Amino acid sequence: MSNANWIDLAQDADTGIETLRAHFEGHAYDPHWHDSYLVGVTEQGVQQFNCRRARHQSTPGKVFLLEPGDIHDGEAPTEDGFTYRMLYLDPQWLERELSTLFEDAPLDSQLSFATTLASDTRLAQATSLAFETLHGGELKIVRQSAIDGLLERLTSHLHWRARYGVDPRLPLVAQRAREYLHANAQNDISLDQLAVATGVDRFRLTRAFKAAYGLAPHAYLVQLRLATARRMLARGEQPAAVATALGFADQSHLGRWFVRAYGLTPALYRKRCSNLPDA
């Protein structure tokens, strides 16, 4: 990470919402995904990222909205870099909080963002206020009021869509491969094993998987392990134990991938989220 880059991360104990404020110059992070819904505002500079087969440029005041599993990267195309603030919203928490607003949600569906990048001044203000109250550890009633304000404004950018796993557009081969990776994420899986499990050769498997999910199977497996590592570290588990449990060669191996994806070390992430000592 460049000396000019910095990350300030915290987690709200009541809601589990992670709040992050960061500044990056040049390359920020490699393609990765999160298990959470991401709602963020660019404060300064140009925040450039690729997501859903499109390149986006978020400038001050714009709100970026990512769903769980959305693969995205990040970079600063201008010399002064970019600064942003972000909220990570747990999917189960979000659906539960919005249930009164979406009483007639269709069966086997999930919340989705209508757009990846929004020019909505009121949503930007609501996002910033929620960030400030959560990140600053305001009184509970103040935090709850700010969250309600954010959710109220966020509903205009939400709709329901069919759950990812049953999307009929996904090639069956890619879907089977994805299920196999999820079931065996901690194992040292070979591409040959994955090909046997899906009934096609390695080359057709890789093409189908990349067409469906935007990543090759090996890259998807790494991101799957990293997403699990975030959850384990946030619970206070030690980086070395997490690395072993998830099939990384050692703690430094986990650390290299973690920094490339998220911009901070597993130990620092654990400390910020769990409020536990390093040992």
N, C-alpha and C positions, 0 to 999 in steps of 0.2 A: 504494500500500500504506500502511495506517495506520502511524503511528510506533510503535505498540505491537506491530505484527506483526514476526516475524523468522523466518528460515529458516536452518538449518545443514545443508548437504549435503556428502556425501563419496561416493567410489566405491572399492570394494575391487579392487585390481589383479589379484588371483588369480582371483576368480570373476566380476568385472564387476558384482557386486551394488551398487546404489546405496542408501545409507542417508540418510534425511532425518528431521530433527526440526524441528518448526515450531510456531509459535503464531499464531493469527489471532483477531481480533475483528471482528464484523460479517461483511461479505462476504469470503469467502476466495478463491474462484476460480470462473470461468465453467465451463459444461459442457465436458468434454474427455475424452480417453481416453489410455491408455498402451499401448505394445507389450509391456509386462511384466506379470507377475502381481504384484499388490500385496498385501502382508501388513502390517497396521499395528495399533497399539494406541493407544487414547486414554488420555492420562495425566491430563488435567485438563479440566473443563468438559463441555459438550455439543457434540459434533461432528455437525452435521446435514448430510445429503447425499441427493440424489436419484440412484437407480440402478435400472435394470431396472424402470422404471415404478412404483417405490415410494419413499417417503421414509423414511430411516433416521435414528435418533438414537443415536450411539455415546457412551456414558458411560465414566468411568474403569474400565479393566480389560477392556472389550469389544474384540474383535478384528474388524477389517473386512477382507474378502477380496474382491478384485476381479480379474477375468480380463482378459487383453489385449483391448482393444476395448470394454470396459465404459464407457459414457459416464456421467460423474458430475460433480457440482459440489461446493461446500462453503460452509458458512456457520456462524456462531455465533449461535444464537438467544438466548443469555443474555449479559449485559453483560460478564462476566469472560472471554469468549472460550473457546477450547479449545487444548490442546497435545497433540500426538501424535508418535509415532515410526513410521517406515515403512521397509519393505524392498521394493526393486524387483527381482524375480527374472526373469532372462531365460528365456523359454519353452524354448528348446533346452537350456539348462543344466539347468533344472528337470526336464525329461523324462529327460535323460541321468542325472542324479543319482538319480532315482526308478526307473530301469529295473529294478533288481534287486528292487524291491518290487512292480512291476507287470509281471511277465514275460509274462502272458497278456493284454496289452492288445489290444482288438479292432482290426482293421485300419481305417485311415482315421478315426482317432479322436484326441482330444486331452484333456488333463487339464482338469477343470472343478471349480469350487468348489460344494459342495452348498448353501451358504448365503452370503449377503452379510455378515451380521453374526452373530458367534458369541460366546456366553458360555461360555468355556472357560478356566478359570484356568491350566491347565497350558500351553495354547497361548499365552496371553498372556505367561506367564513365559518360555517358550522363545523367543518373538519378541523380547522385551526383551533377553534374554541374547545372542541372535544380533546384535541391533542394537549392543549395548554393545561386544562383542568386535570386530565389523567396523568400527564407527565410530571406536573407540578405537585401532585398529591393533595389536591384541594379537598375540602369537606365532601363527604359522601353525597349530600344532597346537591351540591354544586356539580359534582361529576355526573350524577344521574341526569340532571337537567340538561347538561351539555350533550350527553349521549342521546337523550330523547330528541333533542333538536337536530342532531346529525341524522338519526334514523328517519325522522319526519321528512327531512330534505332528500335523503337518499332514496326514498321510495319512488321518486319520479324517474330514477335511473335504473330501476329494477323491474324484472319481469320473470315469469316462470318458464322453464324449459325442461325437456325430458332429461332424466338423469344420464350422466355421461356413459355409464356402463351399459345401457340398453339402447344407445343411439344407433338406429338402423343404418346410418351412413358409414359407421366404422367397419372396415373390412374384418371379417370373422377371424382371419389369421392374426391380425394385429391385436384384436381383443383377447384371443386365447393367449398370445404371448404376454400381453400386459398382465393378465390374471396369473400366469405362471411366475412372472417376475415378482409380483406382490406376495405370492405364496412362498417364494424361495429367496427373498431379498437378502437374507443373511448368509446365504451360501455362495461359494465361488462358482457361479454358473458359467458354463461355456456357451458360445453361440451354437455349437453343434447340439448341445442338450436342448436348447430352446427350439432349434429347428425340428428335432425329433418330436418334441412335445406338441408342436403345431402342425407337423405333417408336411412341411415344405422345405426346400433347400435354404441355406443361409442367405443367399443373395435375394431371393424373392421375399424372404422373411424381413430382411432389413429394409427393403424398398417399401413393403406394405406398412411396416411399423413407422418409418419416417413420414410416410404420407399421412398416417392417421394422427400421430402425436408430435411431429415436428422434431423428434430426436431419434438417433439410432438406439437400439436396445441397450447397448452398454452404457451410453450416456444417461438413459432413463433410469437404469438400475442405480447408478451413482446418485442421481438426484433423489430417488426414492429412499436410499439409505440416509442421505443428508436431511431429508424432511423428518425421518424418524429420529435422527440424532438430535435435531432441534427440540423435539418433544421430550426426549430423555434428559437432555441437558437442562431444560427448563424445570424439570422435576427435581433437579439437584444431583443427578448421577454424574460420576466422575468421567472426564473425557477418555481416560484409558479404558475404563469398563465399557463405555459406549462404543469405542472403536472395536474392541474385541467382540462385543455382542452383535455388531452389525457387519462383521466380516472384513473390516479394514485391516491392513497388515499390522499397523500399530497406531499409537496416538498421533504421531507426526503425519502419517498417511491421511488420517481423518482430518487433521489440522490443515494440511495443504488444500484439500478439496473444499473444506468449510470456508476458509478465507477467500478462495477464488469465487465461491458462490455468494457469500454474505458479507464479506469485507471485514470480518472480525474473527478472532480465534474462538474455538469451542470453550476454552476456559473463561474467557471474558464474557461470552454469551451466557454461560452457566451462572456466572457471578451476578450479572445484571438481572437475570430473570428469577433466580432462586434466592438471592440475598444470603447465600451461604458462603462461608470462607472457602479458600482454594483447596484446603485439605481437611 
